[in-house]
Structures are given as structure tokens and as C-alpha cells.
Amino acid sequence: MNNKAGSFFWNLRQFSTLVSTSRTMRLCCLGLCKPKIVHSNWNILNNFHNRMQSTDIIRYLFQDAFIFKSDVGFQTKGISTLTALRIERLLYAKRLFFDSKQSLVPVDKSDDELKKVNLNHEVSNEDVLTKETKPNRISSRKLSEECNSLSDVLDAFSKAPTFPSSNYFTAMWTIAKRLSDDQKRFEKRLMFSHPAFNQLCEHMMREAKIMQYKYLLFSLHAIVKLGIPQNTILVQTLLRVTQERINECDEICLSVLSTVLEAMEPCKNVHVLRTGFRILVDQQVWKIEDVFTLQVVMKYIGKDAPIALKRKLEMKALRELDRFSVLNSQHMFEVLAAMNHRSLILLDECSKVVLDNIHGCPLRIMINILQSCKDLQYHNLDLFKGLADYVAATFDIWKFRKVLFILILFENLGFRPVGLMDLFMKRIVEDPESLNMKNILSILHTYSSLNHVYKCQNKEQFVEVMASALTGYLHTISSENLLDAVYSFCLMNYFPLAPFNQLLQKDIISELLTSDDMKNAYKLHTLDTCLKLDDTVFLKDIALSLPQLPRELPSSHTNAKVAEVLSRLLGGEGHFSKDVHLPHNYHIDFEIRMDTNRNQVLPLSDVDTTSATDIQRVAVLCVSRSAYCLGSSHPRGFLAMKMRHLNAMGFHVILVAGTLQIHLYICCCWNLSKCHSFGPAHNVNNWEMDKLEMEDAVTFLKTKIYSVEALPVAAVNVQSTQ
């Protein structure tokens, strides 16, 4: 009796040093997002409310441990007021346990057993573990190796649960990653219905505050990946504890926490945790030693992170450039794209490493690099050419669909890998059986968008093979896919009869026009223009009834300096027109009227008195650099088609591209019908308009407007050197 009394008074003295004045807390349904509030109806899982008392739930939610007064009531629904005593610190944290009746008992180091106190003098449903009977600790790796299913892990837990419970969740996620999708779904259903699963969740919540922080993060990540709903008390409790203990985060934990945040859906607790994570990264960024950890933190810091934090991480990465491995350099593109930060220095340096180690580069890495370059709007011609040349040099080892996927990425970047596209065309001609509907649409879009024309006799064979392959799918193809395919053929100036006849049926046209997608109407107008202006003998008599489209707006890339140069060169604005609208919804920026030999510019006032047969119309188009294939003077599909149609309407075309770096290209209208590729023979080199003095700009443009015979010898020499 004396021993029991002594033990009671000892415990009383210990609690008296911990307990501060009582405080009142208000409970409401938003409790998981604020430290002092909790929703009284939330379940840990679907049946957790049947297994736990409401006071159990409250105890798990608050950041401190509480001793509740026995005379205070708690409502299971609605809002109630609760008075509690706050414990400022935990005594012997690693040996601290909760029983099922909300008792909080510190255990003396000299005790041989782990003692529990039951306030109602009932036996707890948890086993009393002693040092003699405590099972050996088992690691998550050993569990995942010994168990073949999620249920096996739960069976092992039910037989002899060990600390920490995070090992079981981590082992289950490791096993789940080895399963197929169907097996994973089946195993998850068995996991949720397993009798030991709820008990494991209870153990996890009880141990959350005393287990190592990295194990807490591992378990939270595994729980989310296993598909346990994020709005359950289990997940939200772990989120809250992760917030409270975030100062324990070391370099390894930063990497794990980054991955955890990426896997979480947005909610208030996740937002608070992400904010704390960014503050912590801002404080510890210079202490990060491992390059891989730095890249993981950068990748998951978020696109909406403060720009100052992004720049600090960029500076840290620049400091570590000398320690970058080849894999680090390859991974850096995806990292910068994930954080939406365009660091040209980092990208340039990593591009050099990638090119120096291009041989053996996996397809997945190349895809990530190209996709990241598109997201960051990073256009490195040396990098793109290096990747394209590597794929072309090892073309025979690549599967058909892999090469096609690379070409699609290049098309997204506006880059035309000539050699690779030629090889791919040859493979299509030799093996048309490899084409399916999805491949046909992708190939047609890629080749028409980049305006790629094969230089050999395989050009005609290629378009014929593609048309034949498309014809084989006409009985199953949708109306929109058929329109996309026919539109691609229009850009390539090829008009297969069977697809066109099916598309031009009234019911299909009506179906396409009733769609809310305005792109369908524009494509149909393009088709109608091609039927009228191109060489489509068998389709000339077809007339489409289409709605009127809004007029094409003047190009935003029209350069004011071009207008000034034309005014000085031609003797005033009375010698050229601006913003001219043509039939078929076409628009040109400047129009000049000249004699047929292009020796003399005709004033606009004299044009009406001149016979149309004695006039050569010159169209000056100001287009964006994106209208050309990247790093070349090769016009893309729509621009090439527009030039072809202007040729049919009797224009001599001059192209002025870009705003900072202007490109002038001349395509003689009488030669366009002979060469639709608009290759290098029809183009001139770069003209940096903004860097030229006015006199030099006038001289240069003069060589492009007037014929060679009308120019003085000096001007001809200037043209020949460009």
C-alpha cells in the first residue's frame, strides 16, 4: 500500500511541473486546419467512429497532449467548449505511450516494465509489452522482401506489432509498386477490409509524435500513395504533426518532404505545410550538400514559389555545377521546368554536358529534355541538332513509335530535323503496315506543320502511302480526325480523292460546323480556298456553304521601320498600300505596284489608268519568327500555303520576319509552282533591321524589291554578298 501511495505522489509531483494554467478551446468543423479546432464527425477511415471514442479523436488532433477533466462533457456533433490542461513538454518521449482511456503516463528509466494506468481499472485492449517479451524490430525492407502482398504485411503486424508503425506502411507501398494496376486495385480493397488495418492506423497516429521525423515522412508518403483518402483524420493528423515538427527536418528529410508535398492534393493543411517548407528551404539552402537533394527540392518547390527563393536555389545550383554528374545535368532541364524558372546559364552549361555524353542517352531522358525546353521556351539549336543527329545515327535500333514521338516533340519546338525526317519517311514507304490511325494523324500533322518535303522521288511515294493508309480507316474515322488529316494534306498541296469526297458530304460538314470549336470553321475555309486556288482538277466543281469568318487581323509583328524604309525608298507613302485585305480572308502588310519587269514602282494614283497585264503586284509580309522552322529560313506549313496562294493570285512575295532580328526572304511567284519546299535556294541570310542604319536598310531592301537588271552594279554586289 505504501508503495502504491508513493508511486501516486511521485506521478502527481511530475505532472505539477508540467501543467500550466487551464485554457478554453472552441471546437468546430475546420479543426484540422487550425491548431485549436476540430470537426467532431470526421472519421479516421470509414468505420473508425465505431472503434474510437470522441475524446480519442480530439487527443490525436491537437499539437500538445491534454489531460481532460472528468466532469467536462463533449458533444459528438455540433460545437462544444472543452477545458483542458496543457502539457508544455513531454517526459521521456521515446518511452511515452497512450492507452485507450486517454491516460498519459511517463515511465521511469529504472522500471523494468513499461507500466500503463487504466483510469477505469479495466484491462486495455493493447498488449502490455515488457522488455523481455518485446519482439525484435523489423525493417520495412525486410518486410517487403518477406511479404508478397499488402495483406501479408498486415498479417505480420497483427501477429507481433513493432515500433515504428511506419515500417509497415512503407513496406506495403514498396510491394504495391511491384504490382500491376489490376493487382494493385485488388490488393488495396483487401487492405481496407483487413481487420488489422484500422489497428495499424491507430498505432500510426499514436506514434506520430515520437518516431523519427524521416519515418513520419516516409509513412505519410506511403499512406497517400496507397490511396488512403486525404480528408481522413489519419492523413490530416500526420500532416499536423509534420507541421509541428518541421524544425527537425534535415537534408534527407527535405528531399522526402518535397516528394510528400508533390503527392498531396491541395488543402489548408498542405498549404500551411508547403509554406513552412519554403521558409525552411530558404533558411537551409546553403547547407544542402547533396546535388540530388538540391534538385529534388528545386523540382517540388512549386511554380508559385517566390521568385527570390527560385533565384537563391538557382545560385546554389550554379555553385555546385562542378559537382554535377551527367545524370544531374540531364535531370536539370526537368527540374527547372517543374519550378518554371528559365535559367539560361544553367541550361547552357547542362546542354554542353548532355551533348558531350549523348551516346547511350536513354529515350526517356531525351523526351524529358525536349519537353522541358518547350515548357521553358529554351531554344538551343546545338542541343536539338545533337539529339536529332544521335537518333538519326542510331536510327535502326529505335522502334517506330519512339522515333515518331521524338519528331512530335521537335515539331512542338518548331525544329525541323531534316536528316531524321527523311529517314523516317523512307521507313514509312518501306513498311506502310506499321501505320495505324493514331500514327497517321500524328505523321501528317508533323510533316505538314514543318513543311517538310522529301528531296528524292520518295516524296510522291510518301504522300501516296499516307493517303492509302488513311483511306483504309475511312469507315471508322471520326469527322474531326478526318478534317485534321485532310487539312494536313492541304498544307502539303496534295489532294487525295477518297478522303476529300467523304469529308465534303453535307452531313459531315454540318456536323463539323455545329461544333463549338472554331478551329473546324477555319480549317473548312482553308479547304475551300485550296479547292479554288490550287490544282484540284477533280474537285473544282465542289462548292461549300460556309459561314463568314472575321477578317484576318494585321500582324502584330509589322515593323514600323519597314514602313519608314519603304517610304524613303519609294518616294513617299503614296507608292505603297498598308494592311491590304484580299479574297479568301488573306491579309498582307504592304502592297507595291510595279511594272512587269520590276524596274519601276507605279504610284497608286496611276494604277487605275494602267492595264492589269502591265502590273506586277508585290506583297510584303511581316511575320513572326515562329512562322519559320527554328534556326532556318524554311517557312512552316501555313505560311508556305499562304505564299503558294498569293502566288496563284499573281503576287511577288517578300517576307520580313521577326522584330529584333529581321529575316527577308524572296520567293518569285513564277518559281513557286515548281518548288513547294521553299528551300534554301529561295532564301537569303539574316537582316538585322534594328542594327542597320537607315541608309543601309534602304539599300538592302532595294535589292529585294527591284529586279537585278534595274539595280546599279554596287547594289547588285550588295545583294550577292548577303
Order of alpha helices (4+ residues) and beta strands (2+ residues): alpha-beta-alpha-beta-beta-beta-beta-alpha-alpha-alpha-alpha-alpha-alpha-alpha-alpha-alpha-alpha-alpha-alpha-alpha-alpha-alpha-alpha-alpha-alpha-alpha-alpha-alpha-alpha-alpha-alpha-beta-beta-alpha-beta-alpha-beta-beta-alpha-beta-alpha-alpha
